Amino acid sequence: MSNRCTGGWFCFFDGVNYTYPRGQLSDCGWQDLQDFGWSDRTESVAQNMPDGWVEYQNHTTGGHGNDEHLFFTDTLKDAISNVPYRNMADHVWFSC
């Protein structure tokens, strides 16, 4: 199944195997998924950026400096059809 992530974006899906609804972002740096209604609802991810990597993080107590790494995508068209920590991602960091 195609991951359905448009070029120039990294995408996260509310179901395994890239099933909709889909969220997508393209800005560099740290972003709070809660701002977009996507906290704790990511089950598959894809990256269709020309370079860079995306780290997905879980918010923990004690401030964002203690957020825990969950998983990442790191190459053009990299995708994970069933992420290892489903419905736990609260933040993303796109290093571009």
N, CA, C and O atoms as a CHARMM CRD file, in Angstrom:
* protein
*
  384
    1    1 MET  N      0.84300  -1.17800   0.00000 PROA 1      0.00000
    2    1 MET  CA     0.00000   0.00000   0.00000 PROA 1      0.00000
    3    1 MET  C      0.88600   1.23700   0.00000 PROA 1      0.00000
    4    1 MET  O      1.87500   1.29000   0.73100 PROA 1      0.00000
    5    2 SER  N      0.55100   2.20800  -0.79000 PROA 2      0.00000
    6    2 SER  CA     1.26200   3.47000  -0.84900 PROA 2      0.00000
    7    2 SER  C      1.09600   4.21700   0.47300 PROA 2      0.00000
    8    2 SER  O      0.05300   4.12500   1.12000 PROA 2      0.00000
    9    3 ASN  N      2.14000   4.95900   0.86900 PROA 3      0.00000
   10    3 ASN  CA     2.03200   5.68800   2.12800 PROA 3      0.00000
   11    3 ASN  C      1.28700   7.00800   1.96800 PROA 3      0.00000
   12    3 ASN  O      0.99700   7.65600   2.97400 PROA 3      0.00000
   13    4 ARG  N      0.97300   7.42800   0.77200 PROA 4      0.00000
   14    4 ARG  CA     0.14100   8.61400   0.51100 PROA 4      0.00000
   15    4 ARG  C      0.66900   9.88600   1.17000 PROA 4      0.00000
   16    4 ARG  O     -0.11600  10.67500   1.69600 PROA 4      0.00000
   17    5 CYS  N      1.95100  10.09100   1.15000 PROA 5      0.00000
   18    5 CYS  CA     2.54700  11.30700   1.68700 PROA 5      0.00000
   19    5 CYS  C      3.07400  12.13000   0.51100 PROA 5      0.00000
   20    5 CYS  O      3.97700  11.69800  -0.20500 PROA 5      0.00000
   21    6 THR  N      2.51300  13.28700   0.32600 PROA 6      0.00000
   22    6 THR  CA     2.84300  14.16700  -0.78300 PROA 6      0.00000
   23    6 THR  C      4.28100  14.67700  -0.67000 PROA 6      0.00000
   24    6 THR  O      4.77000  14.90600   0.43700 PROA 6      0.00000
   25    7 GLY  N      4.95300  14.85500  -1.79100 PROA 7      0.00000
   26    7 GLY  CA     6.31500  15.38000  -1.81000 PROA 7      0.00000
   27    7 GLY  C      6.41700  16.71400  -1.08700 PROA 7      0.00000
   28    7 GLY  O      5.55400  17.57900  -1.24300 PROA 7      0.00000
   29    8 GLY  N      7.47400  16.88100  -0.29600 PROA 8      0.00000
   30    8 GLY  CA     7.68100  18.11300   0.43900 PROA 8      0.00000
   31    8 GLY  C      7.06500  18.12700   1.82700 PROA 8      0.00000
   32    8 GLY  O      7.03100  19.17300   2.47500 PROA 8      0.00000
   33    9 TRP  N      6.58300  16.99400   2.29200 PROA 9      0.00000
   34    9 TRP  CA     5.92100  16.89700   3.60100 PROA 9      0.00000
   35    9 TRP  C      6.41100  15.67200   4.35900 PROA 9      0.00000
   36    9 TRP  O      6.94500  14.73600   3.76400 PROA 9      0.00000
   37   10 PHE  N      6.22800  15.68400   5.67000 PROA 10     0.00000
   38   10 PHE  CA     6.26500  14.44300   6.44000 PROA 10     0.00000
   39   10 PHE  C      4.87000  14.26900   7.00700 PROA 10     0.00000
   40   10 PHE  O      4.22000  15.24000   7.39600 PROA 10     0.00000
   41   11 CYS  N      4.41400  13.03000   7.05100 PROA 11     0.00000
   42   11 CYS  CA     3.00500  12.73600   7.33800 PROA 11     0.00000
   43   11 CYS  C      2.87700  11.75000   8.49400 PROA 11     0.00000
   44   11 CYS  O      3.76800  10.94200   8.75400 PROA 11     0.00000
   45   12 PHE  N      1.75200  11.84300   9.16900 PROA 12     0.00000
   46   12 PHE  CA     1.41200  10.92000  10.24900 PROA 12     0.00000
   47   12 PHE  C     -0.05600  10.57100  10.08700 PROA 12     0.00000
   48   12 PHE  O     -0.87800  11.41400   9.72500 PROA 12     0.00000
   49   13 PHE  N     -0.36500   9.32600  10.35800 PROA 13     0.00000
   50   13 PHE  CA    -1.69300   8.78700  10.07400 PROA 13     0.00000
   51   13 PHE  C     -2.33600   8.24300  11.34300 PROA 13     0.00000
   52   13 PHE  O     -1.64900   7.78200  12.25400 PROA 13     0.00000
   53   14 ASP  N     -3.65000   8.30200  11.38900 PROA 14     0.00000
   54   14 ASP  CA    -4.42300   7.87100  12.55000 PROA 14     0.00000
   55   14 ASP  C     -4.74600   6.38300  12.50200 PROA 14     0.00000
   56   14 ASP  O     -5.55300   5.90000  13.29600 PROA 14     0.00000
   57   15 GLY  N     -4.13900   5.66700  11.59900 PROA 15     0.00000
   58   15 GLY  CA    -4.32800   4.22100  11.50400 PROA 15     0.00000
   59   15 GLY  C     -3.07300   3.56800  10.96500 PROA 15     0.00000
   60   15 GLY  O     -2.25400   4.23200  10.33000 PROA 15     0.00000
   61   16 VAL  N     -2.91000   2.28000  11.20900 PROA 16     0.00000
   62   16 VAL  CA    -1.77800   1.54600  10.65000 PROA 16     0.00000
   63   16 VAL  C     -1.93400   1.47100   9.14000 PROA 16     0.00000
   64   16 VAL  O     -3.02700   1.65000   8.60100 PROA 16     0.00000
   65   17 ASN  N     -0.82100   1.20200   8.46900 PROA 17     0.00000
   66   17 ASN  CA    -0.79400   1.09200   7.00600 PROA 17     0.00000
   67   17 ASN  C     -1.27600   2.35400   6.30000 PROA 17     0.00000
   68   17 ASN  O     -1.88300   2.28900   5.23100 PROA 17     0.00000
   69   18 TYR  N     -0.99300   3.51900   6.92200 PROA 18     0.00000
   70   18 TYR  CA    -1.22500   4.81800   6.30000 PROA 18     0.00000
   71   18 TYR  C     -2.69500   5.08900   5.99900 PROA 18     0.00000
   72   18 TYR  O     -3.02800   5.65900   4.96100 PROA 18     0.00000
   73   19 THR  N     -3.56200   4.68100   6.90300 PROA 19     0.00000
   74   19 THR  CA    -4.98700   4.94300   6.70500 PROA 19     0.00000
   75   19 THR  C     -5.34900   6.30100   7.29600 PROA 19     0.00000
   76   19 THR  O     -4.79000   6.72500   8.30700 PROA 19     0.00000
   77   20 TYR  N     -6.26300   6.94900   6.66800 PROA 20     0.00000
   78   20 TYR  CA    -6.68600   8.30600   7.03100 PROA 20     0.00000
   79   20 TYR  C     -7.52100   8.29100   8.30400 PROA 20     0.00000
   80   20 TYR  O     -8.10500   7.26900   8.66300 PROA 20     0.00000
   81   21 PRO  N     -7.57300   9.44200   8.98700 PROA 21     0.00000
   82   21 PRO  CA    -7.09800  10.75400   8.58500 PROA 21     0.00000
   83   21 PRO  C     -5.57600  10.85600   8.63800 PROA 21     0.00000
   84   21 PRO  O     -4.89200  10.07900   9.30500 PROA 21     0.00000
   85   22 ARG  N     -5.07600  11.85500   7.90100 PROA 22     0.00000
   86   22 ARG  CA    -3.63900  12.10700   7.80300 PROA 22     0.00000
   87   22 ARG  C     -3.34400  13.53800   8.22600 PROA 22     0.00000
   88   22 ARG  O     -4.08100  14.46200   7.88000 PROA 22     0.00000
   89   23 GLY  N     -2.26000  13.71500   8.97800 PROA 23     0.00000
   90   23 GLY  CA    -1.71600  15.03700   9.26900 PROA 23     0.00000
   91   23 GLY  C     -0.41200  15.16600   8.52100 PROA 23     0.00000
   92   23 GLY  O      0.25500  14.16600   8.25700 PROA 23     0.00000
   93   24 GLN  N     -0.03800  16.39000   8.17400 PROA 24     0.00000
   94   24 GLN  CA     1.23800  16.57900   7.48700 PROA 24     0.00000
   95   24 GLN  C      1.83300  17.93300   7.85800 PROA 24     0.00000
   96   24 GLN  O      1.12300  18.92200   8.03600 PROA 24     0.00000
   97   25 LEU  N      3.14900  17.94300   7.96800 PROA 25     0.00000
   98   25 LEU  CA     3.89500  19.14900   8.30800 PROA 25     0.00000
   99   25 LEU  C      5.13200  19.22900   7.43300 PROA 25     0.00000
  100   25 LEU  O      5.55100  18.23900   6.83200 PROA 25     0.00000
  101   26 SER  N      5.71400  20.42400   7.37100 PROA 26     0.00000
  102   26 SER  CA     6.94800  20.57900   6.59600 PROA 26     0.00000
  103   26 SER  C      7.93800  21.54300   7.23200 PROA 26     0.00000
  104   26 SER  O      9.05200  21.68700   6.72800 PROA 26     0.00000
  105   27 ASP  N      7.57000  22.20700   8.32400 PROA 27     0.00000
  106   27 ASP  CA     8.46300  23.17500   8.95900 PROA 27     0.00000
  107   27 ASP  C      9.59500  22.48500   9.70700 PROA 27     0.00000
  108   27 ASP  O      9.41600  21.41600  10.29000 PROA 27     0.00000
  109   28 CYS  N     10.76200  23.11900   9.68000 PROA 28     0.00000
  110   28 CYS  CA    11.91700  22.62400  10.42000 PROA 28     0.00000
  111   28 CYS  C     11.74600  22.90100  11.90900 PROA 28     0.00000
  112   28 CYS  O     11.02000  23.81400  12.30200 PROA 28     0.00000
  113   29 GLY  N     12.42200  22.10500  12.72800 PROA 29     0.00000
  114   29 GLY  CA    12.43600  22.32200  14.15700 PROA 29     0.00000
  115   29 GLY  C     11.36400  21.56300  14.90500 PROA 29     0.00000
  116   29 GLY  O     10.71500  20.66800  14.36400 PROA 29     0.00000
  117   30 TRP  N     11.19200  21.93900  16.16200 PROA 30     0.00000
  118   30 TRP  CA    10.27400  21.27200  17.08500 PROA 30     0.00000
  119   30 TRP  C      8.85800  21.79600  16.89700 PROA 30     0.00000
  120   30 TRP  O      8.65000  22.99700  16.72500 PROA 30     0.00000
  121   31 GLN  N      7.89300  20.89700  16.93000 PROA 31     0.00000
  122   31 GLN  CA     6.48500  21.28200  16.85300 PROA 31     0.00000
  123   31 GLN  C      5.66600  20.40200  17.78900 PROA 31     0.00000
  124   31 GLN  O      5.95300  19.21800  17.96600 PROA 31     0.00000
  125   32 ASP  N      4.65400  20.99800  18.37500 PROA 32     0.00000
  126   32 ASP  CA     3.75900  20.30300  19.28600 PROA 32     0.00000
  127   32 ASP  C      2.57100  19.77600  18.48600 PROA 32     0.00000
  128   32 ASP  O      1.80700  20.56000  17.92300 PROA 32     0.00000
  129   33 LEU  N      2.41300  18.46600  18.43200 PROA 33     0.00000
  130   33 LEU  CA     1.30700  17.88000  17.66600 PROA 33     0.00000
  131   33 LEU  C     -0.05500  18.24800  18.23900 PROA 33     0.00000
  132   33 LEU  O     -1.05600  18.22100  17.52200 PROA 33     0.00000
  133   34 GLN  N     -0.10300  18.59200  19.52600 PROA 34     0.00000
  134   34 GLN  CA    -1.36100  19.01000  20.13600 PROA 34     0.00000
  135   34 GLN  C     -1.93200  20.24900  19.43900 PROA 34     0.00000
  136   34 GLN  O     -3.14900  20.40200  19.33800 PROA 34     0.00000
  137   35 ASP  N     -1.06000  21.12300  18.96400 PROA 35     0.00000
  138   35 ASP  CA    -1.50500  22.33800  18.27000 PROA 35     0.00000
  139   35 ASP  C     -2.34100  22.02900  17.03600 PROA 35     0.00000
  140   35 ASP  O     -3.11700  22.86500  16.57400 PROA 35     0.00000
  141   36 PHE  N     -2.17500  20.82200  16.50600 PROA 36     0.00000
  142   36 PHE  CA    -2.88000  20.41800  15.29200 PROA 36     0.00000
  143   36 PHE  C     -3.91600  19.32200  15.56100 PROA 36     0.00000
  144   36 PHE  O     -4.49000  18.77000  14.62200 PROA 36     0.00000
  145   37 GLY  N     -4.15600  19.00800  16.83300 PROA 37     0.00000
  146   37 GLY  CA    -5.11300  17.96600  17.19100 PROA 37     0.00000
  147   37 GLY  C     -4.58400  16.55700  16.98500 PROA 37     0.00000
  148   37 GLY  O     -5.36400  15.62500  16.79000 PROA 37     0.00000
  149   38 TRP  N     -3.24500  16.38600  17.02700 PROA 38     0.00000
  150   38 TRP  CA    -2.65200  15.08600  16.72300 PROA 38     0.00000
  151   38 TRP  C     -1.89500  14.45100  17.88500 PROA 38     0.00000
  152   38 TRP  O     -1.19100  13.46200  17.67700 PROA 38     0.00000
  153   39 SER  N     -2.01000  14.96800  19.06500 PROA 39     0.00000
  154   39 SER  CA    -1.31600  14.36900  20.19900 PROA 39     0.00000
  155   39 SER  C     -1.89600  12.98200  20.50200 PROA 39     0.00000
  156   39 SER  O     -3.11300  12.81000  20.56800 PROA 39     0.00000
  157   40 ASP  N     -1.02500  12.01800  20.68100 PROA 40     0.00000
  158   40 ASP  CA    -1.40500  10.64500  21.07000 PROA 40     0.00000
  159   40 ASP  C     -2.34100   9.96100  20.07900 PROA 40     0.00000
  160   40 ASP  O     -3.24800   9.23900  20.49200 PROA 40     0.00000
  161   41 ARG  N     -2.13700  10.17500  18.77800 PROA 41     0.00000
  162   41 ARG  CA    -2.98400   9.47300  17.81200 PROA 41     0.00000
  163   41 ARG  C     -2.26600   9.04400  16.54100 PROA 41     0.00000
  164   41 ARG  O     -2.90400   8.85300  15.50600 PROA 41     0.00000
  165   42 THR  N     -0.94600   8.89000  16.60800 PROA 42     0.00000
  166   42 THR  CA    -0.15600   8.49400  15.43900 PROA 42     0.00000
  167   42 THR  C      0.08600   6.99000  15.45000 PROA 42     0.00000
  168   42 THR  O      0.61100   6.43800  16.41700 PROA 42     0.00000
  169   43 GLU  N     -0.30900   6.33400  14.34800 PROA 43     0.00000
  170   43 GLU  CA    -0.12500   4.88600  14.24200 PROA 43     0.00000
  171   43 GLU  C      0.76200   4.47000  13.07900 PROA 43     0.00000
  172   43 GLU  O      1.28100   3.35400  13.07500 PROA 43     0.00000
  173   44 SER  N      0.94700   5.34000  12.09400 PROA 44     0.00000
  174   44 SER  CA     1.89500   5.11200  11.01300 PROA 44     0.00000
  175   44 SER  C      2.40300   6.46700  10.54800 PROA 44     0.00000
  176   44 SER  O      1.72400   7.48200  10.70000 PROA 44     0.00000
  177   45 VAL  N      3.61800   6.47500   9.97300 PROA 45     0.00000
  178   45 VAL  CA     4.24900   7.72800   9.56700 PROA 45     0.00000
  179   45 VAL  C      4.96600   7.54500   8.23700 PROA 45     0.00000
  180   45 VAL  O      5.30800   6.43100   7.84100 PROA 45     0.00000
  181   46 ALA  N      5.18400   8.66300   7.56200 PROA 46     0.00000
  182   46 ALA  CA     5.94700   8.64300   6.31200 PROA 46     0.00000
  183   46 ALA  C      6.65500   9.97300   6.15400 PROA 46     0.00000
  184   46 ALA  O      6.19800  10.99700   6.66200 PROA 46     0.00000
  185   47 GLN  N      7.76500   9.95000   5.45200 PROA 47     0.00000
  186   47 GLN  CA     8.51800  11.16900   5.17500 PROA 47     0.00000
  187   47 GLN  C      8.76100  11.23900   3.67900 PROA 47     0.00000
  188   47 GLN  O      9.28300  10.29600   3.08500 PROA 47     0.00000
  189   48 ASN  N      8.38700  12.34600   3.07400 PROA 48     0.00000
  190   48 ASN  CA     8.62100  12.53200   1.64900 PROA 48     0.00000
  191   48 ASN  C      9.30900  13.88000   1.44100 PROA 48     0.00000
  192   48 ASN  O      8.87000  14.71400   0.65000 PROA 48     0.00000
  193   49 MET  N     10.39500  14.05800   2.17600 PROA 49     0.00000
  194   49 MET  CA    11.21300  15.26500   2.11600 PROA 49     0.00000
  195   49 MET  C     12.51500  14.92100   1.39500 PROA 49     0.00000
  196   49 MET  O     12.95800  13.77400   1.44200 PROA 49     0.00000
  197   50 PRO  N     13.13600  15.90100   0.72600 PROA 50     0.00000
  198   50 PRO  CA    14.37300  15.60500   0.00200 PROA 50     0.00000
  199   50 PRO  C     15.55100  15.27300   0.90800 PROA 50     0.00000
  200   50 PRO  O     16.47900  14.59000   0.47500 PROA 50     0.00000
  201   51 ASP  N     15.53500  15.74300   2.16700 PROA 51     0.00000
  202   51 ASP  CA    16.59800  15.41000   3.11200 PROA 51     0.00000
  203   51 ASP  C     16.10300  15.67900   4.52600 PROA 51     0.00000
  204   51 ASP  O     14.98700  16.15600   4.73300 PROA 51     0.00000
  205   52 GLY  N     16.95500  15.36200   5.49200 PROA 52     0.00000
  206   52 GLY  CA    16.59500  15.57300   6.89000 PROA 52     0.00000
  207   52 GLY  C     15.95600  14.34400   7.52200 PROA 52     0.00000
  208   52 GLY  O     15.73400  13.32500   6.86800 PROA 52     0.00000
  209   53 TRP  N     15.67200  14.47100   8.80500 PROA 53     0.00000
  210   53 TRP  CA    15.03400  13.38300   9.54700 PROA 53     0.00000
  211   53 TRP  C     13.98000  13.96300  10.46600 PROA 53     0.00000
  212   53 TRP  O     14.02900  15.13400  10.84300 PROA 53     0.00000
  213   54 VAL  N     13.01800  13.11200  10.82100 PROA 54     0.00000
  214   54 VAL  CA    11.93700  13.50900  11.72100 PROA 54     0.00000
  215   54 VAL  C     11.96500  12.57700  12.93300 PROA 54     0.00000
  216   54 VAL  O     11.90300  11.35500  12.79800 PROA 54     0.00000
  217   55 GLU  N     12.05900  13.17900  14.11000 PROA 55     0.00000
  218   55 GLU  CA    11.99100  12.41000  15.34600 PROA 55     0.00000
  219   55 GLU  C     10.62500  12.63200  15.97800 PROA 55     0.00000
  220   55 GLU  O     10.15700  13.76500  16.08200 PROA 55     0.00000
  221   56 TYR  N      9.99800  11.55600  16.39400 PROA 56     0.00000
  222   56 TYR  CA     8.71300  11.61800  17.08900 PROA 56     0.00000
  223   56 TYR  C      8.98500  11.40900  18.57000 PROA 56     0.00000
  224   56 TYR  O      9.72300  10.49900  18.94800 PROA 56     0.00000
  225   57 GLN  N      8.38300  12.25900  19.41500 PROA 57     0.00000
  226   57 GLN  CA     8.67500  12.26100  20.83900 PROA 57     0.00000
  227   57 GLN  C      7.40500  12.16400  21.67200 PROA 57     0.00000
  228   57 GLN  O      6.32700  12.58300  21.24900 PROA 57     0.00000
  229   58 ASN  N      7.55900  11.60000  22.86400 PROA 58     0.00000
  230   58 ASN  CA     6.47900  11.53000  23.84100 PROA 58     0.00000
  231   58 ASN  C      6.77400  12.54100  24.94600 PROA 58     0.00000
  232   58 ASN  O      7.88300  12.57900  25.48000 PROA 58     0.00000
  233   59 HSD  N      5.77700  13.36000  25.28700 PROA 59     0.00000
  234   59 HSD  CA     5.95600  14.34100  26.36000 PROA 59     0.00000
  235   59 HSD  C      5.94600  13.63300  27.70600 PROA 59     0.00000
  236   59 HSD  O      5.08100  12.79900  27.97600 PROA 59     0.00000
  237   60 THR  N      6.90800  13.97100  28.53900 PROA 60     0.00000
  238   60 THR  CA     6.97000  13.41400  29.88200 PROA 60     0.00000
  239   60 THR  C      6.95700  14.56200  30.88300 PROA 60     0.00000
  240   60 THR  O      7.05600  15.72600  30.49400 PROA 60     0.00000
  241   61 THR  N      6.83800  14.24800  32.15000 PROA 61     0.00000
  242   61 THR  CA     6.82600  15.29000  33.17100 PROA 61     0.00000
  243   61 THR  C      8.21700  15.90800  33.29200 PROA 61     0.00000
  244   61 THR  O      9.21900  15.27300  32.96100 PROA 61     0.00000
  245   62 GLY  N      8.26900  17.12100  33.75600 PROA 62     0.00000
  246   62 GLY  CA     9.54900  17.77700  33.96400 PROA 62     0.00000
  247   62 GLY  C      9.98000  18.67500  32.82300 PROA 62     0.00000
  248   62 GLY  O     11.14400  19.07000  32.76200 PROA 62     0.00000
  249   63 GLY  N      9.08100  19.00500  31.92600 PROA 63     0.00000
  250   63 GLY  CA     9.43000  19.90200  30.82500 PROA 63     0.00000
  251   63 GLY  C      9.84600  19.17100  29.56700 PROA 63     0.00000
  252   63 GLY  O     10.10600  17.96700  29.58100 PROA 63     0.00000
  253   64 HSD  N      9.90400  19.91400  28.49200 PROA 64     0.00000
  254   64 HSD  CA    10.19100  19.29900  27.19500 PROA 64     0.00000
  255   64 HSD  C     11.61400  18.76200  27.08900 PROA 64     0.00000
  256   64 HSD  O     11.88900  17.91900  26.23500 PROA 64     0.00000
  257   65 GLY  N     12.50900  19.23000  27.92900 PROA 65     0.00000
  258   65 GLY  CA    13.87000  18.70700  27.90700 PROA 65     0.00000
  259   65 GLY  C     13.94200  17.23800  28.27600 PROA 65     0.00000
  260   65 GLY  O     14.94100  16.57700  27.99600 PROA 65     0.00000
  261   66 ASN  N     12.89100  16.71800  28.90300 PROA 66     0.00000
  262   66 ASN  CA    12.85100  15.30800  29.29800 PROA 66     0.00000
  263   66 ASN  C     11.98000  14.46000  28.37400 PROA 66     0.00000
  264   66 ASN  O     11.75700  13.28200  28.65200 PROA 66     0.00000
  265   67 ASP  N     11.48600  15.03600  27.28400 PROA 67     0.00000
  266   67 ASP  CA    10.66500  14.25600  26.35600 PROA 67     0.00000
  267   67 ASP  C     11.44800  13.04700  25.86500 PROA 67     0.00000
  268   67 ASP  O     12.65700  13.12400  25.64800 PROA 67     0.00000
  269   68 GLU  N     10.75100  11.93300  25.69300 PROA 68     0.00000
  270   68 GLU  CA    11.43900  10.71400  25.29600 PROA 68     0.00000
  271   68 GLU  C     11.31100  10.45600  23.80200 PROA 68     0.00000
  272   68 GLU  O     10.26100  10.67600  23.19900 PROA 68     0.00000
  273   69 HSD  N     12.41400   9.98200  23.22000 PROA 69     0.00000
  274   69 HSD  CA    12.45100   9.59400  21.81400 PROA 69     0.00000
  275   69 HSD  C     11.61200   8.33700  21.62600 PROA 69     0.00000
  276   69 HSD  O     11.74500   7.37900  22.38800 PROA 69     0.00000
  277   70 LEU  N     10.75400   8.33600  20.62000 PROA 70     0.00000
  278   70 LEU  CA     9.95300   7.14500  20.30400 PROA 70     0.00000
  279   70 LEU  C     10.48400   6.44000  19.06500 PROA 70     0.00000
  280   70 LEU  O     10.78400   5.24700  19.11600 PROA 70     0.00000
  281   71 PHE  N     10.60300   7.15700  17.95500 PROA 71     0.00000
  282   71 PHE  CA    11.05900   6.59500  16.68400 PROA 71     0.00000
  283   71 PHE  C     11.34900   7.74700  15.74200 PROA 71     0.00000
  284   71 PHE  O     11.02800   8.89500  16.04800 PROA 71     0.00000
  285   72 PHE  N     11.96000   7.44900  14.58800 PROA 72     0.00000
  286   72 PHE  CA    12.22000   8.51100  13.62700 PROA 72     0.00000
  287   72 PHE  C     12.20300   7.96600  12.20800 PROA 72     0.00000
  288   72 PHE  O     12.32600   6.76200  11.98400 PROA 72     0.00000
  289   73 THR  N     12.05000   8.87900  11.25600 PROA 73     0.00000
  290   73 THR  CA    12.22800   8.58800   9.83800 PROA 73     0.00000
  291   73 THR  C     13.40300   9.43400   9.38200 PROA 73     0.00000
  292   73 THR  O     13.58300  10.55700   9.85100 PROA 73     0.00000
  293   74 ASP  N     14.21400   8.89200   8.45700 PROA 74     0.00000
  294   74 ASP  CA    15.43000   9.62400   8.13900 PROA 74     0.00000
  295   74 ASP  C     15.85200   9.65200   6.67700 PROA 74     0.00000
  296   74 ASP  O     16.95700  10.10400   6.37800 PROA 74     0.00000
  297   75 THR  N     15.04100   9.20000   5.78500 PROA 75     0.00000
  298   75 THR  CA    15.42300   9.26200   4.37400 PROA 75     0.00000
  299   75 THR  C     14.21100   9.62000   3.52900 PROA 75     0.00000
  300   75 THR  O     13.06800   9.49300   3.96700 PROA 75     0.00000
  301   76 LEU  N     14.48300  10.06700   2.31300 PROA 76     0.00000
  302   76 LEU  CA    13.41300  10.37800   1.36800 PROA 76     0.00000
  303   76 LEU  C     12.51500   9.16000   1.20600 PROA 76     0.00000
  304   76 LEU  O     12.98500   8.05600   0.92900 PROA 76     0.00000
  305   77 LYS  N     11.24500   9.37100   1.37800 PROA 77     0.00000
  306   77 LYS  CA    10.21800   8.33700   1.25000 PROA 77     0.00000
  307   77 LYS  C     10.35000   7.22000   2.27600 PROA 77     0.00000
  308   77 LYS  O      9.88400   6.10800   2.02800 PROA 77     0.00000
  309   78 ASP  N     10.97500   7.48500   3.42400 PROA 78     0.00000
  310   78 ASP  CA    11.02600   6.52300   4.52100 PROA 78     0.00000
  311   78 ASP  C      9.64800   6.46900   5.17000 PROA 78     0.00000
  312   78 ASP  O      8.97900   7.49300   5.30500 PROA 78     0.00000
  313   79 ALA  N      9.22900   5.28200   5.56800 PROA 79     0.00000
  314   79 ALA  CA     7.89500   5.13000   6.14300 PROA 79     0.00000
  315   79 ALA  C      7.87900   3.97300   7.13800 PROA 79     0.00000
  316   79 ALA  O      8.65800   3.02600   7.03100 PROA 79     0.00000
  317   80 ILE  N      6.96800   4.07500   8.11400 PROA 80     0.00000
  318   80 ILE  CA     6.75100   3.00400   9.08700 PROA 80     0.00000
  319   80 ILE  C      5.24800   2.74000   9.10400 PROA 80     0.00000
  320   80 ILE  O      4.47200   3.59000   9.54200 PROA 80     0.00000
  321   81 SER  N      4.83900   1.57700   8.63500 PROA 81     0.00000
  322   81 SER  CA     3.41300   1.27300   8.48800 PROA 81     0.00000
  323   81 SER  C      2.71100   0.98900   9.81100 PROA 81     0.00000
  324   81 SER  O      1.48600   1.07600   9.89600 PROA 81     0.00000
  325   82 ASN  N      3.48400   0.64800  10.84800 PROA 82     0.00000
  326   82 ASN  CA     2.92800   0.37300  12.17100 PROA 82     0.00000
  327   82 ASN  C      3.99600   0.78500  13.18700 PROA 82     0.00000
  328   82 ASN  O      4.88500  -0.00400  13.50700 PROA 82     0.00000
  329   83 VAL  N      3.90900   2.02100  13.69400 PROA 83     0.00000
  330   83 VAL  CA     4.97100   2.54300  14.54600 PROA 83     0.00000
  331   83 VAL  C      5.10000   1.73600  15.83100 PROA 83     0.00000
  332   83 VAL  O      4.12000   1.15500  16.29800 PROA 83     0.00000
  333   84 PRO  N      6.30900   1.69400  16.41200 PROA 84     0.00000
  334   84 PRO  CA     6.51700   0.86800  17.59600 PROA 84     0.00000
  335   84 PRO  C      5.80800   1.36600  18.85400 PROA 84     0.00000
  336   84 PRO  O      5.50900   0.56500  19.74000 PROA 84     0.00000
  337   85 TYR  N      5.53600   2.64600  18.95600 PROA 85     0.00000
  338   85 TYR  CA     4.83700   3.20200  20.11700 PROA 85     0.00000
  339   85 TYR  C      3.58600   3.91100  19.63000 PROA 85     0.00000
  340   85 TYR  O      3.54800   5.13700  19.53000 PROA 85     0.00000
  341   86 ARG  N      2.57700   3.13300  19.33300 PROA 86     0.00000
  342   86 ARG  CA     1.34500   3.67600  18.75100 PROA 86     0.00000
  343   86 ARG  C      0.63200   4.59800  19.72500 PROA 86     0.00000
  344   86 ARG  O      0.56000   4.34100  20.92600 PROA 86     0.00000
  345   87 ASN  N      0.10500   5.68900  19.15800 PROA 87     0.00000
  346   87 ASN  CA    -0.71200   6.65800  19.89900 PROA 87     0.00000
  347   87 ASN  C      0.01400   7.25600  21.10500 PROA 87     0.00000
  348   87 ASN  O     -0.60100   7.50500  22.14200 PROA 87     0.00000
  349   88 MET  N      1.32300   7.48700  20.96800 PROA 88     0.00000
  350   88 MET  CA     2.09600   8.09800  22.04900 PROA 88     0.00000
  351   88 MET  C      2.80000   9.38600  21.62700 PROA 88     0.00000
  352   88 MET  O      3.22300  10.14800  22.49600 PROA 88     0.00000
  353   89 ALA  N      2.94100   9.65900  20.33900 PROA 89     0.00000
  354   89 ALA  CA     3.70800  10.83000  19.89100 PROA 89     0.00000
  355   89 ALA  C      2.95200  12.12100  20.21400 PROA 89     0.00000
  356   89 ALA  O      1.77500  12.27300  19.88800 PROA 89     0.00000
  357   90 ASP  N      3.66200  13.04200  20.86100 PROA 90     0.00000
  358   90 ASP  CA     3.11300  14.35200  21.21200 PROA 90     0.00000
  359   90 ASP  C      3.82900  15.48700  20.49100 PROA 90     0.00000
  360   90 ASP  O      3.25800  16.55900  20.28700 PROA 90     0.00000
  361   91 HSD  N      5.08800  15.25000  20.10400 PROA 91     0.00000
  362   91 HSD  CA     5.88900  16.27500  19.46800 PROA 91     0.00000
  363   91 HSD  C      6.69000  15.65600  18.31400 PROA 91     0.00000
  364   91 HSD  O      6.91900  14.44700  18.26900 PROA 91     0.00000
  365   92 VAL  N      7.10000  16.51500  17.39300 PROA 92     0.00000
  366   92 VAL  CA     8.01600  16.10900  16.32400 PROA 92     0.00000
  367   92 VAL  C      9.16000  17.09700  16.26300 PROA 92     0.00000
  368   92 VAL  O      9.00400  18.26800  16.61000 PROA 92     0.00000
  369   93 TRP  N     10.30100  16.62400  15.82400 PROA 93     0.00000
  370   93 TRP  CA    11.45800  17.47000  15.57100 PROA 93     0.00000
  371   93 TRP  C     11.91900  17.14800  14.16400 PROA 93     0.00000
  372   93 TRP  O     12.38200  16.03700  13.90500 PROA 93     0.00000
  373   94 PHE  N     11.80100  18.11000  13.24200 PROA 94     0.00000
  374   94 PHE  CA    12.26100  17.91700  11.87400 PROA 94     0.00000
  375   94 PHE  C     13.58700  18.62300  11.69800 PROA 94     0.00000
  376   94 PHE  O     13.66100  19.85100  11.75300 PROA 94     0.00000
  377   95 SER  N     14.62700  17.85200  11.48700 PROA 95     0.00000
  378   95 SER  CA    15.95800  18.39100  11.26100 PROA 95     0.00000
  379   95 SER  C     16.17500  18.48400   9.76300 PROA 95     0.00000
  380   95 SER  O     16.38100  17.47800   9.08500 PROA 95     0.00000
  381   96 CYS  N     16.12600  19.69300   9.26300 PROA 96     0.00000
  382   96 CYS  CA    16.28500  19.86800   7.81100 PROA 96     0.00000
  383   96 CYS  C     17.46200  20.76800   7.48700 PROA 96     0.00000
  384   96 CYS  O     17.74000  21.02300   6.31500 PROA 96     0.00000
